[in-house]
Amino acid sequence: MESKHKKKLSDSGTIRKFMSSEMTGAQGTPLWMAPELCESNERIAYTQAVDVYAFGIILWEFLETSRPYSRQSFRFSSELLDFVVDGGRPIISQKAPAEYIELMKKCWNQDALHRPRFDAICESVGRIALVQSMGGDEGEEKTKTGDSRDVATDRYSPLV
């Protein structure tokens, strides 16, 4: 996050133009690869939900200060991909704040259509950071503001 509450997300590898709506399945970095990419060698529709999944894994790295799946043992990347397709995710130590764990789990939902949009993620992170800076928990803040909706559950619509 930048100062003045601006949030920035960047790609650490190649950048795909939003105009491109397809990508080759089973291509990418296995540790951050969404399940829908692991399942196919065919060209599949690309949506931002793939990036949301990767963000969830990056959030896990940030909270756990560890490499994804480092507490699990895979001999080959194909074993990791099968694990992810079957719903497996990195082990969570529960040392992170519960609100971030909940957001992380929403980001790596098995169903791409049930992952939050980035605007909802940014709003959630901002709310969590605000509540933590005030020394309270999210439940207390909802009562103070009267807003009990959970923006991280706003659903993602594919960009195709």
N, C-alpha and C positions, 0 to 999 in steps of 0.2 A: 504494500500500500504506500502511496505517496502521502506527503503532508496535505493538509486541508481536506482530508477524507476522500481523496481521489484514489480509486483502485485501478490498477493496471494488470493485465494478464498478457503475457507474451509467449510466443512459441520459441522453444529452445532449439528447434531443428528446422525443418523445412516449413514454409508457410504455404498453405493451400488457399487459393482464391475462392471466395464464396460462390463465384460463378460456376465453379466445377461442382457437379452434383454427384459424381461417382468416384470411387477409389477402389483399388484392388484389395480384396479381403486377404487376411492372413499376411499382411505386409505392415511392418512397423516395429516398434520396440516392444517386445512382449510384456515387460513389467507394467506398462501403462496402457496396454491395448484393451479396448472395450470388447466385451464378449461377442457382440455382433460381427466384429472384425475377425475374431479368432475362428469363427465357425465356417468360413467360406474362402475358397480360393478364387471365386468368381468376382466380377466387378459388382459392387454393391452401392446403394445410395449412401452418400455421405451426409451427415447432419452434425450440427453442433453438439448433439448428445454424445458423440464420440469424444469431443474435447472436454465435456463436462465430466465424463467418466475419468479421463486422464487427470483432470483437476482434482477429483476425489482422491486419487492415488497420491498426487502431489501433496494434498492436504494431510494425508496419512503420514507421508515422509516428514513433513514439517512438524506434526504433532508428536511423532514417535522418534524423530531424529535418527532415522535408520533407513536402510535401503528396503524397498518393497519386497515382501516375501522372504526376507532374510531369516525369519524364524521358522520357515518351512523349507523342506528339502526337495529339490527337483533336479534330476540328472540332466534332463534335456528341456529345451524351451517348449517343445511340443507337450510335455507333461504339465508345464505351467499353463499353457493355453487351454488344455483340456480341463484343468482345475478351474480356471476362470469361466469357461463355458458352462461348467456344472454348478456355478454359483459361488465358487471359492474366492475369498478375498484375503488380504494380509491380516494377520492376527492383531487385534487391538488390545493394548495393555490397560486401557481404562484410566491411564494417568492424565489424559487430556480432558478439558472441560466437556461436559456432556453435550452442550449445544453444538460444539464443533464435531463431535462424534456423530451426532444425529445428522448434521449437514453432510458430512463425509459419506455416510451410508446412503443418503438420498442421491448423492452424485454418482455413486457406483451401483445404482439399482440395476438389476439384471435386465429389466425392460427399459429400453432407451426412451420410450415415450413417457415413463414415469420419473425420469431425471428432471431436476429443476433447470430452468433457463438461467443464463449467466446474470441477467438483470436481477432475478430473484436471489441468486447466490450473493451478489454484491450487497443487496439490501439486507440479507440475513447476516452477512459478515459485519456489516456496519452496525446493525442492531446489537449483535453479540458483543462487539468491541465497546460500544457505548455502555451497555449494561455492565460489562466487566470493569470499565473505567470508573463507574459509579459505585462499584463494590457490591452490587446486587446480583440477583439471578434473573434470568429472562422472564420468569413467571411474575416477579415483582414489577418489572418494567411494563408488561402487558397490562397489569392492573392500573398502573399510573397513567398510561397513555390511553387506555380504553380500547386498544387495538389487540384483539386476540387472534387475528388471522396469522397463519404461518406462510409467509411468502415463499419459503423454500419448497412448498408443495405445488406452486404454480407449475403447470405442466409444460413440457417442451413441444413445440410444433416444428416438424422437420422443415428445413429450408430447401425443398426440392420443387 
